[in-house]
Amino acid sequence: MEKIRKHFIFTGEVQGVGFRWNAKQIALKYSVSGWAKNIYDGTVEMEAEGSPLDIECLLEELQNARWAYIERIDAEEIPLQGGYDFEIR
């Protein structure tokens, strides 16, 4: 199975709404590893590693969530790092 790792910046109403906790739960559901953390400017930064389909499913669930409003997602593919868990930082 091919894996990729992506770095994301989520802009919108993404802090104070349980975004990181929910991202972790969804990531674990799809066996995606990585992390998510709040940034001082009100955005959330996240890295996700897994199959392209699993990462796409994670993003789709985050975008369709009623508990947050994602205005924009900036994404770039980055080198694989390995790992088996998803952290909230």
Chimera marker file (.cmm) of the C-alpha trace (Angstrom):
<marker_set name="trace">
<marker id="1" x="0.000" y="0.000" z="0.000" r="1" g="1" b="0" radius="0.5"/>
<marker id="2" x="1.411" y="3.370" z="-1.034" r="1" g="1" b="0" radius="0.5"/>
<marker id="3" x="1.604" y="5.978" z="1.722" r="1" g="1" b="0" radius="0.5"/>
<marker id="4" x="1.963" y="9.718" z="1.532" r="1" g="1" b="0" radius="0.5"/>
<marker id="5" x="2.386" y="12.465" z="4.134" r="1" g="1" b="0" radius="0.5"/>
<marker id="6" x="0.780" y="15.875" z="3.821" r="1" g="1" b="0" radius="0.5"/>
<marker id="7" x="1.104" y="19.102" z="5.754" r="1" g="1" b="0" radius="0.5"/>
<marker id="8" x="-2.085" y="21.183" z="6.152" r="1" g="1" b="0" radius="0.5"/>
<marker id="9" x="-3.060" y="24.603" z="7.437" r="1" g="1" b="0" radius="0.5"/>
<marker id="10" x="-6.783" y="24.959" z="8.178" r="1" g="1" b="0" radius="0.5"/>
<marker id="11" x="-8.238" y="28.471" z="8.241" r="1" g="1" b="0" radius="0.5"/>
<marker id="12" x="-11.686" y="29.416" z="9.535" r="1" g="1" b="0" radius="0.5"/>
<marker id="13" x="-13.513" y="28.618" z="12.774" r="1" g="1" b="0" radius="0.5"/>
<marker id="14" x="-11.154" y="25.812" z="13.720" r="1" g="1" b="0" radius="0.5"/>
<marker id="15" x="-9.984" y="26.678" z="17.244" r="1" g="1" b="0" radius="0.5"/>
<marker id="16" x="-12.104" y="26.279" z="20.359" r="1" g="1" b="0" radius="0.5"/>
<marker id="17" x="-14.481" y="23.853" z="18.621" r="1" g="1" b="0" radius="0.5"/>
<marker id="18" x="-12.804" y="20.485" z="19.276" r="1" g="1" b="0" radius="0.5"/>
<marker id="19" x="-11.117" y="20.414" z="15.873" r="1" g="1" b="0" radius="0.5"/>
<marker id="20" x="-7.902" y="18.713" z="17.009" r="1" g="1" b="0" radius="0.5"/>
<marker id="21" x="-9.709" y="16.101" z="19.145" r="1" g="1" b="0" radius="0.5"/>
<marker id="22" x="-12.095" y="15.270" z="16.306" r="1" g="1" b="0" radius="0.5"/>
<marker id="23" x="-9.240" y="15.194" z="13.787" r="1" g="1" b="0" radius="0.5"/>
<marker id="24" x="-7.503" y="12.617" z="15.976" r="1" g="1" b="0" radius="0.5"/>
<marker id="25" x="-10.614" y="10.436" z="16.265" r="1" g="1" b="0" radius="0.5"/>
<marker id="26" x="-11.206" y="10.533" z="12.513" r="1" g="1" b="0" radius="0.5"/>
<marker id="27" x="-7.518" y="9.913" z="11.741" r="1" g="1" b="0" radius="0.5"/>
<marker id="28" x="-7.468" y="6.846" z="13.985" r="1" g="1" b="0" radius="0.5"/>
<marker id="29" x="-10.637" y="5.569" z="12.269" r="1" g="1" b="0" radius="0.5"/>
<marker id="30" x="-8.746" y="5.610" z="8.946" r="1" g="1" b="0" radius="0.5"/>
<marker id="31" x="-5.360" y="4.459" z="10.356" r="1" g="1" b="0" radius="0.5"/>
<marker id="32" x="-3.781" y="7.823" z="9.569" r="1" g="1" b="0" radius="0.5"/>
<marker id="33" x="-0.833" y="8.898" z="11.719" r="1" g="1" b="0" radius="0.5"/>
<marker id="34" x="0.422" y="12.419" z="12.345" r="1" g="1" b="0" radius="0.5"/>
<marker id="35" x="-0.469" y="15.358" z="14.554" r="1" g="1" b="0" radius="0.5"/>
<marker id="36" x="-2.546" y="18.537" z="14.858" r="1" g="1" b="0" radius="0.5"/>
<marker id="37" x="-1.858" y="21.742" z="16.793" r="1" g="1" b="0" radius="0.5"/>
<marker id="38" x="-3.300" y="25.201" z="17.234" r="1" g="1" b="0" radius="0.5"/>
<marker id="39" x="-1.302" y="28.117" z="15.848" r="1" g="1" b="0" radius="0.5"/>
<marker id="40" x="-1.256" y="31.574" z="17.476" r="1" g="1" b="0" radius="0.5"/>
<marker id="41" x="-2.957" y="33.170" z="14.438" r="1" g="1" b="0" radius="0.5"/>
<marker id="42" x="-6.156" y="31.098" z="14.896" r="1" g="1" b="0" radius="0.5"/>
<marker id="43" x="-5.361" y="28.406" z="12.330" r="1" g="1" b="0" radius="0.5"/>
<marker id="44" x="-4.765" y="24.703" z="12.910" r="1" g="1" b="0" radius="0.5"/>
<marker id="45" x="-1.668" y="22.990" z="11.537" r="1" g="1" b="0" radius="0.5"/>
<marker id="46" x="-1.803" y="19.265" z="10.818" r="1" g="1" b="0" radius="0.5"/>
<marker id="47" x="0.347" y="16.557" z="9.293" r="1" g="1" b="0" radius="0.5"/>
<marker id="48" x="-1.256" y="13.326" z="8.149" r="1" g="1" b="0" radius="0.5"/>
<marker id="49" x="0.397" y="10.153" z="6.864" r="1" g="1" b="0" radius="0.5"/>
<marker id="50" x="-1.438" y="7.220" z="5.319" r="1" g="1" b="0" radius="0.5"/>
<marker id="51" x="-2.876" y="6.057" z="2.046" r="1" g="1" b="0" radius="0.5"/>
<marker id="52" x="-4.065" y="8.844" z="-0.277" r="1" g="1" b="0" radius="0.5"/>
<marker id="53" x="-7.632" y="7.524" z="0.022" r="1" g="1" b="0" radius="0.5"/>
<marker id="54" x="-7.557" y="7.462" z="3.841" r="1" g="1" b="0" radius="0.5"/>
<marker id="55" x="-6.203" y="11.015" z="3.983" r="1" g="1" b="0" radius="0.5"/>
<marker id="56" x="-8.899" y="12.125" z="1.540" r="1" g="1" b="0" radius="0.5"/>
<marker id="57" x="-11.577" y="10.503" z="3.749" r="1" g="1" b="0" radius="0.5"/>
<marker id="58" x="-10.141" y="12.292" z="6.796" r="1" g="1" b="0" radius="0.5"/>
<marker id="59" x="-10.293" y="15.640" z="5.002" r="1" g="1" b="0" radius="0.5"/>
<marker id="60" x="-13.807" y="15.006" z="3.737" r="1" g="1" b="0" radius="0.5"/>
<marker id="61" x="-15.087" y="14.281" z="7.243" r="1" g="1" b="0" radius="0.5"/>
<marker id="62" x="-13.364" y="17.380" z="8.611" r="1" g="1" b="0" radius="0.5"/>
<marker id="63" x="-14.861" y="19.537" z="5.855" r="1" g="1" b="0" radius="0.5"/>
<marker id="64" x="-18.361" y="18.147" z="6.446" r="1" g="1" b="0" radius="0.5"/>
<marker id="65" x="-18.253" y="18.603" z="10.226" r="1" g="1" b="0" radius="0.5"/>
<marker id="66" x="-20.949" y="20.698" z="11.854" r="1" g="1" b="0" radius="0.5"/>
<marker id="67" x="-18.706" y="21.672" z="14.779" r="1" g="1" b="0" radius="0.5"/>
<marker id="68" x="-16.216" y="23.699" z="12.705" r="1" g="1" b="0" radius="0.5"/>
<marker id="69" x="-16.154" y="25.928" z="9.653" r="1" g="1" b="0" radius="0.5"/>
<marker id="70" x="-13.146" y="25.460" z="7.377" r="1" g="1" b="0" radius="0.5"/>
<marker id="71" x="-12.727" y="28.474" z="5.144" r="1" g="1" b="0" radius="0.5"/>
<marker id="72" x="-9.530" y="27.330" z="3.447" r="1" g="1" b="0" radius="0.5"/>
<marker id="73" x="-7.096" y="24.404" z="3.443" r="1" g="1" b="0" radius="0.5"/>
<marker id="74" x="-3.508" y="24.890" z="2.344" r="1" g="1" b="0" radius="0.5"/>
<marker id="75" x="-1.804" y="21.556" z="1.650" r="1" g="1" b="0" radius="0.5"/>
<marker id="76" x="1.523" y="20.262" z="0.463" r="1" g="1" b="0" radius="0.5"/>
<marker id="77" x="3.011" y="16.802" z="0.207" r="1" g="1" b="0" radius="0.5"/>
<marker id="78" x="6.053" y="16.254" z="2.438" r="1" g="1" b="0" radius="0.5"/>
<marker id="79" x="8.448" y="13.334" z="3.035" r="1" g="1" b="0" radius="0.5"/>
<marker id="80" x="7.199" y="10.248" z="4.906" r="1" g="1" b="0" radius="0.5"/>
<marker id="81" x="8.143" y="10.024" z="8.590" r="1" g="1" b="0" radius="0.5"/>
<marker id="82" x="6.528" y="6.784" z="9.722" r="1" g="1" b="0" radius="0.5"/>
<marker id="83" x="4.572" y="6.492" z="12.940" r="1" g="1" b="0" radius="0.5"/>
<marker id="84" x="1.541" y="4.707" z="14.230" r="1" g="1" b="0" radius="0.5"/>
<marker id="85" x="-0.361" y="7.303" z="16.243" r="1" g="1" b="0" radius="0.5"/>
<marker id="86" x="-2.001" y="10.675" z="15.845" r="1" g="1" b="0" radius="0.5"/>
<marker id="87" x="-1.053" y="13.312" z="18.435" r="1" g="1" b="0" radius="0.5"/>
<marker id="88" x="-2.711" y="16.468" z="19.618" r="1" g="1" b="0" radius="0.5"/>
<marker id="89" x="0.049" y="18.988" z="20.175" r="1" g="1" b="0" radius="0.5"/>
<link id1="1" id2="2" r="1" g="1" b="0" radius="0.2"/>
<link id1="2" id2="3" r="1" g="1" b="0" radius="0.2"/>
<link id1="3" id2="4" r="1" g="1" b="0" radius="0.2"/>
<link id1="4" id2="5" r="1" g="1" b="0" radius="0.2"/>
<link id1="5" id2="6" r="1" g="1" b="0" radius="0.2"/>
<link id1="6" id2="7" r="1" g="1" b="0" radius="0.2"/>
<link id1="7" id2="8" r="1" g="1" b="0" radius="0.2"/>
<link id1="8" id2="9" r="1" g="1" b="0" radius="0.2"/>
<link id1="9" id2="10" r="1" g="1" b="0" radius="0.2"/>
<link id1="10" id2="11" r="1" g="1" b="0" radius="0.2"/>
<link id1="11" id2="12" r="1" g="1" b="0" radius="0.2"/>
<link id1="12" id2="13" r="1" g="1" b="0" radius="0.2"/>
<link id1="13" id2="14" r="1" g="1" b="0" radius="0.2"/>
<link id1="14" id2="15" r="1" g="1" b="0" radius="0.2"/>
<link id1="15" id2="16" r="1" g="1" b="0" radius="0.2"/>
<link id1="16" id2="17" r="1" g="1" b="0" radius="0.2"/>
<link id1="17" id2="18" r="1" g="1" b="0" radius="0.2"/>
<link id1="18" id2="19" r="1" g="1" b="0" radius="0.2"/>
<link id1="19" id2="20" r="1" g="1" b="0" radius="0.2"/>
<link id1="20" id2="21" r="1" g="1" b="0" radius="0.2"/>
<link id1="21" id2="22" r="1" g="1" b="0" radius="0.2"/>
<link id1="22" id2="23" r="1" g="1" b="0" radius="0.2"/>
<link id1="23" id2="24" r="1" g="1" b="0" radius="0.2"/>
<link id1="24" id2="25" r="1" g="1" b="0" radius="0.2"/>
<link id1="25" id2="26" r="1" g="1" b="0" radius="0.2"/>
<link id1="26" id2="27" r="1" g="1" b="0" radius="0.2"/>
<link id1="27" id2="28" r="1" g="1" b="0" radius="0.2"/>
<link id1="28" id2="29" r="1" g="1" b="0" radius="0.2"/>
<link id1="29" id2="30" r="1" g="1" b="0" radius="0.2"/>
<link id1="30" id2="31" r="1" g="1" b="0" radius="0.2"/>
<link id1="31" id2="32" r="1" g="1" b="0" radius="0.2"/>
<link id1="32" id2="33" r="1" g="1" b="0" radius="0.2"/>
<link id1="33" id2="34" r="1" g="1" b="0" radius="0.2"/>
<link id1="34" id2="35" r="1" g="1" b="0" radius="0.2"/>
<link id1="35" id2="36" r="1" g="1" b="0" radius="0.2"/>
<link id1="36" id2="37" r="1" g="1" b="0" radius="0.2"/>
<link id1="37" id2="38" r="1" g="1" b="0" radius="0.2"/>
<link id1="38" id2="39" r="1" g="1" b="0" radius="0.2"/>
<link id1="39" id2="40" r="1" g="1" b="0" radius="0.2"/>
<link id1="40" id2="41" r="1" g="1" b="0" radius="0.2"/>
<link id1="41" id2="42" r="1" g="1" b="0" radius="0.2"/>
<link id1="42" id2="43" r="1" g="1" b="0" radius="0.2"/>
<link id1="43" id2="44" r="1" g="1" b="0" radius="0.2"/>
<link id1="44" id2="45" r="1" g="1" b="0" radius="0.2"/>
<link id1="45" id2="46" r="1" g="1" b="0" radius="0.2"/>
<link id1="46" id2="47" r="1" g="1" b="0" radius="0.2"/>
<link id1="47" id2="48" r="1" g="1" b="0" radius="0.2"/>
<link id1="48" id2="49" r="1" g="1" b="0" radius="0.2"/>
<link id1="49" id2="50" r="1" g="1" b="0" radius="0.2"/>
<link id1="50" id2="51" r="1" g="1" b="0" radius="0.2"/>
<link id1="51" id2="52" r="1" g="1" b="0" radius="0.2"/>
<link id1="52" id2="53" r="1" g="1" b="0" radius="0.2"/>
<link id1="53" id2="54" r="1" g="1" b="0" radius="0.2"/>
<link id1="54" id2="55" r="1" g="1" b="0" radius="0.2"/>
<link id1="55" id2="56" r="1" g="1" b="0" radius="0.2"/>
<link id1="56" id2="57" r="1" g="1" b="0" radius="0.2"/>
<link id1="57" id2="58" r="1" g="1" b="0" radius="0.2"/>
<link id1="58" id2="59" r="1" g="1" b="0" radius="0.2"/>
<link id1="59" id2="60" r="1" g="1" b="0" radius="0.2"/>
<link id1="60" id2="61" r="1" g="1" b="0" radius="0.2"/>
<link id1="61" id2="62" r="1" g="1" b="0" radius="0.2"/>
<link id1="62" id2="63" r="1" g="1" b="0" radius="0.2"/>
<link id1="63" id2="64" r="1" g="1" b="0" radius="0.2"/>
<link id1="64" id2="65" r="1" g="1" b="0" radius="0.2"/>
<link id1="65" id2="66" r="1" g="1" b="0" radius="0.2"/>
<link id1="66" id2="67" r="1" g="1" b="0" radius="0.2"/>
<link id1="67" id2="68" r="1" g="1" b="0" radius="0.2"/>
<link id1="68" id2="69" r="1" g="1" b="0" radius="0.2"/>
<link id1="69" id2="70" r="1" g="1" b="0" radius="0.2"/>
<link id1="70" id2="71" r="1" g="1" b="0" radius="0.2"/>
<link id1="71" id2="72" r="1" g="1" b="0" radius="0.2"/>
<link id1="72" id2="73" r="1" g="1" b="0" radius="0.2"/>
<link id1="73" id2="74" r="1" g="1" b="0" radius="0.2"/>
<link id1="74" id2="75" r="1" g="1" b="0" radius="0.2"/>
<link id1="75" id2="76" r="1" g="1" b="0" radius="0.2"/>
<link id1="76" id2="77" r="1" g="1" b="0" radius="0.2"/>
<link id1="77" id2="78" r="1" g="1" b="0" radius="0.2"/>
<link id1="78" id2="79" r="1" g="1" b="0" radius="0.2"/>
<link id1="79" id2="80" r="1" g="1" b="0" radius="0.2"/>
<link id1="80" id2="81" r="1" g="1" b="0" radius="0.2"/>
<link id1="81" id2="82" r="1" g="1" b="0" radius="0.2"/>
<link id1="82" id2="83" r="1" g="1" b="0" radius="0.2"/>
<link id1="83" id2="84" r="1" g="1" b="0" radius="0.2"/>
<link id1="84" id2="85" r="1" g="1" b="0" radius="0.2"/>
<link id1="85" id2="86" r="1" g="1" b="0" radius="0.2"/>
<link id1="86" id2="87" r="1" g="1" b="0" radius="0.2"/>
<link id1="87" id2="88" r="1" g="1" b="0" radius="0.2"/>
<link id1="88" id2="89" r="1" g="1" b="0" radius="0.2"/>
</marker_set>
